[in-house]
């Protein structure tokens, strides 16, 4: 490796010097970003793995304990509910937060009036700070005088317990989450729908394809990649659910809404076992990275 | 004011002004307007322009407008007016659609009791600082990677983009520890703005957006500046930055809005109630507040991002679409 470089150095001394200078300038420009990334992205990533296999109290030197931390979280009675809830939440949030925006985008794309207004209001909740959205829904969910039960009462339907019942708590979280995040998906699909060449629809129509056949055989294949990309993105985003259980239910009732990230937070800040929290985080990281990798792969194929 | 005569300046598509001098002829004739079919979509223009198509179209339109307004605007209306109601009226069954007597006491109380001034000030400080630092760090980095092309530049970019694969939540514990006791320096950044600013600047997505934009700037432009004797820093400031305004706008808005909306990270690194951001402040005090005061504080907390959205909605939506189609 060293000989060709030395060779070139002898042959083209000025070019080499200029390139050294240019590299130094470039690294001068890069150093801020490199420091930030090193401290706040790369180092924590590596440390996450290391901490998972250690026992530390940040006073004594850390002790390697192998899989002990993983055993601790695995034997936690909340471990299985946390994963099941996270998976359920992701699944339900996908059913709502994935299909609904696509349907909305399809409909909005057909409308010739009030488009700007509709696009605007669909995106409105996305701009609300999530804490505000969640606390707002906490008020709506109140079983006695909350808006939702009042509306149900207006139609003479019985009120629900919403967050206070094991059967409805998780779905209540899904509703908030969907309401808050629907807008971004809708706008992305809308942008994708507008790139579909109209000749395809015309051709399909000439072939006698009805409305739903046109959607099935033109719209969906044409937006397939963006649909797949969004699927991965949504899975990764919704599996990190934290703020909803943290603010609305505290994981209850009876662990009905405890999520993996919330359990991880509890380990670190309530149970004082940071390493076990890390072990849990590492498990989630591996799961999410799988989806992220698929996502990156897909989005690269999409544009290149 | 002679522009009345300049006909070519008229936007395309508007019908020419009535040529005849007889003004009475203008009113009654209105041809049946066909639907705008500039973009052909799933529904064909012919179907849309039949009587049946029109009826269905208008029914769908009305249903969509009404239901979307109910779903997305009504909760906000309920929040804003709820804060104007008295505590008793809030719990009334059936609820009142309009507050009986509008009172802003809820808002005033929220401002005083929760110390919203301090919380908003803190959040503005975090968002503003993060904005400046992000621009300074990410723009220079993207410029170096795009135009100066150092050795290992591709590796560095790949490593930065790889961080997009790691969801922030799963590394929050080690990141928290890092902030608590910064390696090498040994500084404790908890409860300081740096705990928000520095991690915000380590944003692979911003660097990616900026780099992609810089890549599209023609080389000749920069070479011309170089021949004129401009240093790379000077070129960045005087040539690249001015023509990159659109993307700088997108990155700025995304950064400010993200810091303003963030919850988990400030929750971890700003435990001191004097240093809290607005979201954390409201959440941590929510249980002790009367309902109407809490709702008023929710309204106040959402005003800044809403204002940003009203002003910059075009850029925000552009940034969103850019985000989805990255690759």
Interface residues (C-beta under 8 A of the other chain):
Chain A: X22 X23 X25 X26 X27 X29 X30 X32 X33 X34 X36 X37 X39 X40 X41 X42 X43 X44 X45 X47 X48 X51 X58 X106 X107 X108 X109 X110 X111 X112 X113 X114 X117 X118 X119 X120 X121 X122 X123 X124 X125 X127 X128 X129 X130 X131 X132 X135 X136 X138 X139 X140 X144 X145 X147 X150 X153 X154 X179 X184 X187 X188 X191 X193 X194 X198 X201 X202 X205 X211 X214 X215 X218 X219 X226 X229 X230 X233 X236 X237 X239 X240 X242 X243 X247 X261 X264 X265 X268 X269 X274 X277 X278 X281 X282 X284 X285 X288 X289 X292 X293 X296 X299 X300 X301 X302 X303 X304
Chain B: X35 X36 X39 X40 X41 X42 X43 X44 X57 X60 X61 X64 X65 X68 X69 X71 X72 X73 X75 X76 X78 X79 X82 X90 X91 X92 X93 X94 X95 X136 X137 X138 X140 X141 X143 X144 X145 X148 X149 X150 X151 X153 X156 X159 X160 X163 X164 X165 X166 X167 X168 X169 X170 X171 X172 X173 X174 X175 X176 X177 X178 X179 X181 X182 X183 X198 X199 X201 X202 X204 X207 X232 X233 X236 X257 X260 X261 X263 X264 X268 X278 X279 X280 X282 X283 X286 X291 X294 X295 X298 X301 X302 X305 X306 X308 X309 X313 X316 X317 X320 X321 X324 X325 X326 X327
